[in-house]
Amino acid sequence: MNLDLDTLATHSQNPVQQKALDGLRKQCTLSNAKGRDTLLALTASFYVHDQREALHLLLPALAAQRFAGNFDVWHPVETLLGILLALPDLSADERAALLAAVDSVRSYPKPRFAGMYDAYNDNILALTRLQNAEEDLAENIREDGPKDEYHGRVRLLAEAALAQALSQDRDAALARQMAELIAQQTAELRAPRLGIFATAPKARNIQTPAQKAANPVARIPKKLVVVFDILRSGQIEEGLAQLAQIDGFAPQKAAAQAEVAYFQSDFARAMTLDESWWPQSKQWYAINPLAEHLLAYAWAAKANGQVAHAQKQLRAAFPASLKIAQNALAALTAPDPAPAAERQSGRSMDDLLAQLKQYKPKYRPYSADGVRYLLHFVLIEASTRDALTYYEAHCALVDSFDHHMNAARLYHAVGDTAAAQAAICRAAPHFAPVEHTQVAPMRLWEYRSLTPLYTPDLLQTLLRMDKNQAA
């Protein structure tokens, strides 16, 4: 691998980068695990510290990599490519070069691979790998230390960047969703709590007192977890009554109460509650709850005629560099997206079933695995009518929040409000919280084109559903 290590050394700013460069001087190769891990540590550290010039120096050598038949080698390379694709200042030529490397799996010339990986990029777009990364990260957050969380977020960032790059010309909504996920992971990785692992090679999972003081992530007691579970199960009055009996944890209680208020269409109360816990938002491991609340807050402000107030509060509470806050500010004045357009034609179901048989021969077409795989492609590539026919036949097997919500978008496109709202109801139990305080499917507000469907009755129905299977 051709890297100018001397030039890269001039960008070294911390012990992690220096150690990685020393390792690469001894063995600069992607053919063994140690070399791949060393380069990943360097690349991730450059990204976390926003050293774009150094990352652009790495780009030509990484963009020149091509799949050679070994996925054990290739998947770490894809992570490196994904980190680079997350850069906000890539030129068109740089992005094309990185995508050519990603696309090398499909063009692998060996006869035994001919056709086998034609749909490899589609598999990335199906988000199976990304969902696995999200599940692993949730486990890191619940059970492991911050060092494991750091590595989990790097992986999720890379998967989101790969999906965003591949979806830009095919699925604008997915590209926007991935851009938001990239922004969330970037913010988490650059916070001091996790950023230390991009700086100090011997940083441990145990935080110092100074780190704890700077990043006071709250440990939620079991009795409070139980109450959040009660709220998530739809027993709202019981949950709120028990919540009032627990002392302390005001920010966490306010976040959960705000979610209840949003789904009760009590927008003024929801906004006030959200504003009360924003200053303590670092008490959460994950940034997901804050990102979701900010989008709901913007929607509530528009619905409640409080745009000017919301703009003032957001600008006072968050730095201009926080992407999720800027997204909320933009949403305050931007018109809601129009409903998706109905597709009159698209890939046939016979073609899609043949794809399943070719690339996932162990999956039966109407099994849970088969439906999970096919539905992504059906929803974005089949005609709208064919997609909805397939979804209606197999929706009981679907356990993906996004699949149900994308089906709702198609129902909205054909003007079937009742069916769209039914799909949203199916999505709710699968919203996959990563923090105990997430008691309702706040991800609804990521789907801005569907907000006209979020009537008080629908929101109340969703609030009172048992959603604990998502936890």
N, C-alpha and C positions, 0 to 999 in steps of 0.2 A: 504494500500500500504506500502510495507516494504522498507523504506529508512533509511539509517544511517545518520540522520541529523547532529549528532555531528561531524562525519568525513567530511561531506559536508561543515560544517561551517568553517572548517580549510582552505577551498578553497575560502571562501568569500572575495572578493576584492573590492567591491563597494556597495553603498547604495541599488541598485536594488536587488542585490543578498542577502544582509542582510535582507531587507524587505520581500523578498520571503521566506527565511528560517524561519523568525519569523512567517509568515503566515502558513507555513507548520507545524510548531510545534503546532499550535492551531488546525489545521485541515488538515491532510495529506491524502487526498482522491481524487479520480478522479470521484466520484459519483455526485459531484455538480459543477456548473460552476465556482464558486470562487476557488475551489481547482485546477481545470484544468487550469484556467487562471494564478494562482500563479505558478504552476509548469512550465507552458509554459514560463512565464517571466524569471524564473530561468534558464531553459534550453537554451533559446535564448541568455541570457546574457553570460552564459558560452561559448556558441558557438562563439558569436561575439568577445569575448576576448580570443578565442583560448585556453580555459582551458580544454584541452583534458582529463587530469586525472580526473577532476570532472565529465565530461560527461561519462567517462567509469564507474564511480561509480554509475551514474544514470541508466546505461544501463540494468543491470539484472532485476531491478524492472519493467522497462518499457517493456522489451522484454517478461516479464511474463504475460503481459496483453492479454486478449482475448476478442473478440467481444461477446457481450451478448445481441444482438438484438436491441440496441438503437443507431442509428446513430448520434443523438445529442451528445451523450457521446463519440462515437467512432471517429468521425472526428477530434476533438482536440487531441485525443490520436495518431491518424495517423500523425498529424503534429509533435508531439513529436518524433515519430518513424522516420519520415522523416529527422528531424534535426540530429538525431544520425546516420542515414544512410549516411548523407553527410560527416561524419568524414573520413578523408583520411587514417587513421591508424587502421581501424577495422580489427580484425582477421577474418578468415573464420568462426570460430564458432560464433563470435559475430554477423556477418552479417546473418548467418543462423538463429540465435535466433530471430533477429529483423524481418526477412522475415517470420518466423513462426507466429509471432504476426500479421503481415499484412495479412497473408494467413488465419487467423482464421475466417474471414468473409465467405470464401468459405466452411469452414468445420463446420459452425455453426450447432449444432445438432437438433435444434427444427424442427419438421416436416413441419411447415408452411414455413420454409426457405429452405427446401430440394430442391436443384437444382436451386433455385431462384438466388443465388449469385455465381454460378459456374464460371461465366465470370466476376466476380468483378475485378480481377486483370487486365483482358483485358480492362475493362473500364478505369482503370488508364492509361494503355498504349495507349488508344485512345486519350489521352491528352485533353479530354474535360474539365476536372477539371483544368488542368494546363493552358489551354487557358482562362478559366474564371478568374483564378488568375492573368494572364497577363493583361487582360482587366481591372480588378479592380485596379491593380497597376497603369496602365496608367491613370486611373481616379484620383487615389490618387496623382499622380505627377502633373497632370494638375490643379486639383481643391482643393486639401487638403494640409495640412501641412506635414512637414517631419516626424512627429510622425506616421501619418497614412501610410506614405510611408514605414517606418521602419517595421510596422506590415505586410504590403503587401508583402514586400520582404522576410520576414521570411516565410510567407505562400508559396510564389513562390519557395523559396529554398527547402522547405519540399516536395512540389509536384514534383519538378524536381528530387530530390533524390529518392523518391518512384519509379518514372518512370524509372530512371537509374538502380536501383537495380533489378527491375522486367524485364528489357529489356536486361540485360547483356548476357544472354544465348540465346536470341531470336532475337535480332535486334541490331547488333553491331553499326550500324550508329546512331540509336536512342540513344543508351547508350552514344556515344561520344557527341552527341548534348546536352544531359542532363548534362553531365560532364562540358561542356562549360558554360551552364546556371548556374550550381551550382557555378562555379568559378566566374562568373560575379556577382551573388547575394552576394556571400561571400565578394568580394572586396567592393561592395557598402555598405554592412552592417558594415564593419570594418572601413570605412572612418569616420573621426570625425563628419561629418555632421549628420550621422545617428547613429553612435556608442554611442553618448551621451544618447540615449534612452535605451541602455543596461547598462548604468552606473548610471544615476540620475533618481530616480522615479518621480520627479516633473519637469523633463525637459519639456519645452513647445515647441509648434510648432514655436514660434517666436524665431529666433536666436539672440544671443548677437552680439554686434559689432565685438568682437574678432572672433567669429565663422564665421561671414560674411566675415571678412578679410581673414581667413584661407580657406574658402570654398566659393569663390565668384561666386555662381551660377548666371548666367546672366538672366535677365528678358527681354525676346524678345519683342520689341514693335510691335504693330499691323501692322504698315507699312512693317516691315520686315517679319512678318508672312505671309502677303499677297504675298510678292515676293517669299517666299519659296513655297507657294501654286501654284504659276504660274509655277515655275520650275517643281514641282511634276506633274503638269498637262501636261507636255511635251512641253510647250512653252519655249524652251530653250533660244533662242536669246532674246526674250522679257524679260524673267526673269533675264538673266545675265546683260542686259542693265539697268534694274531697280535696280539690286543689286549694280551696280557700282555707282549709284546716292545716296546711303544711306551711311551716315557717321558713323564711329565707327563699333563695333561688328566684328572686323577683324577675330577673331577665328571662329565665327559662319559662316561668309561668306566664309572663306577658306574651312571649312568642306563641305559646300554645293557645292562649286566650285570643290572640289576634287572628289565628287561623280559624277558630270557631266564629269570630265576629265576621270575617270575610264571607264565610259560608252561610251566615245568617243575614247577609246583605246589610249589616250594620257598619257601613263604611267609615263613618266618623270615628266610631270606637276602635275599629280595626287600625285606622291610621294612627290614632293616639297611642295605642298599645305598641305598635311597631316603633314609633318614634322613641318610646321609653326604653326599649332594649337595644337599639342601635349602638349606643356608646359602649355597651358590654358585648358586642358581637364577637370579640375574640375569645369569649368563653366557650365558643363552639369549635370543635375540631374542624368540621367541614364548612365550606362556604356556601354549600347548596341551599340551606335554609334562608340565608340572607339574600341570595340571588333570587330565589323564588318569591320571597316576601316583597322585594323591591318592585318586581314586575306587577304583583297584585296591588301594591300600594299605588303605583302609577295609574292602574286601571280604576281603582277606587276613587282616586283624586279626580279623574276625568268624569266619572259617573256622579260624583258628589259636588262638582263645581269648585274644586279646591286645587286647581292646577298651580296658581301662583303660590299658594301656601306650600304645596308639595315641592315646588322648585326651590323655595327658600330653605326648607328643612333638609332636602337632599344635599344642597350645596354646603350647608353648614355642618352636616354630619359626616360627610365623606370627602376624601381628597379627590382632586380632579383626575388623578391617575387611576382611580379605581374604575375599571371597565364596567362592572355590573351597575354601579351608580350612574355612570354616563348613559348606559342603555336605558335605565329607568327614566332619566331626564329626557332622553330622546323620545321615549314612548309617551310622555306627557303631551307632546305637541304633534306627534306623527298620527296620521289617520290610521285606523286599523286596516290591516290588509284585506283586500277583497277575498271572497270565497274562492277556493281552488276552482279552476276551469274543468268542466267535464271533458274527459278524453273519449272521443267517439270511436277511436280504434287503438289498437296496441297489440302486444304479443298475445298469441293465442294460448289458451290453456293447454292444448296439446303440446305446444312448444315448451311451456314452462314445466309441464310434467315430465317431458323428455329430459329437460335440464336436471330435474331432481333425480331421475333414474341414472343419469350419466355421472353426476358429481356426488350424489349422496345415495348410493345404491342400497345402503342398509336402512334407509328411511322409507317407510311405507307412505304413500301419498296422503292418506287420511289419518295417519298417526299424529300424536302431538308434535313429535320432532319434525315430521314431514310438513305439517301445516305451519309450524314456526319458521321453517326455512323458506317455504314457498311464499308465504303471505307477504313478506317484504317485497319480493319481486312483483307479485300480483298487484299490490297496492300502487306501485309506481310505474309499472310497465304495461299491464293489461288495460283494456278499455275499462272505463269507469263501471259500466254495467256488469262486465264479466268479473271485475274485482269485487263488487258488492255481492254478486251471486255467490262467489266462492267464500267470501267472509261470512255471509249469512249462514251458509251450510256448516261452517266449521268454527264459528266464533266461540263456542263453548270450550274449545281446546286451547284458545289463545290466552297466554299468560303474560303478554307484553303490554305495558301501558301505552307505548308508542304505537303499536299495531292497532289497538282499539281507537286511539285518537286519530290516527291517519285514516282509518275507516270512517270516523265521524266527519273528517274533512271532505271525503268523497260524498257522503250522504248530504252534507251541506251544499256541495256543488250541484247536486241534482234537485235541491229544494226540499228534501225529506227531513224536516226538522225533528220529527218524533224519532225516526231511526237514528239520526245523529246523536240525539240526547241519550238514546238507549245504549249506543256504543260508548259514550262518555261514562255512563253508569257502569258498563263492563270494565272500563279502564281503571276506575277508582280503586278497587282492591289491589291493584298491581303497581301502585305509585312508588314503591320501594324506598321507604325512608332510610336515611343513614344516620339520623340523630333522633333521640327519644322524643324531642319536642315536636317532631313532625307528626301531627295527628290527623291531617287532612291533605288531600291531593292538590297541594298548591302549584304543582307543575301545570295545572290547567292553563295558567296564564302565560305559559310559553307558547301556547297555540292561540295567538292573538286573533287569527281570522275566525275563530270559533266563539269569541267572547259575546257576540249577539245572542248566542244560544244559552248563556249562563244566566238563566232566569232565577229569581228567588226560590221558586219551587224546586228547580233542578239542584241548586246549590244546597238547599235544605235536605233534599233526598240523599245527596252524596255525603253530607255531614253525618247523617244518621245511619249510614251503611256500616257494617262491620268490615273494617279494612285491616285488621290485624294480620291477615295472611300476607300482607305486603311487608310486614316488619321482619 
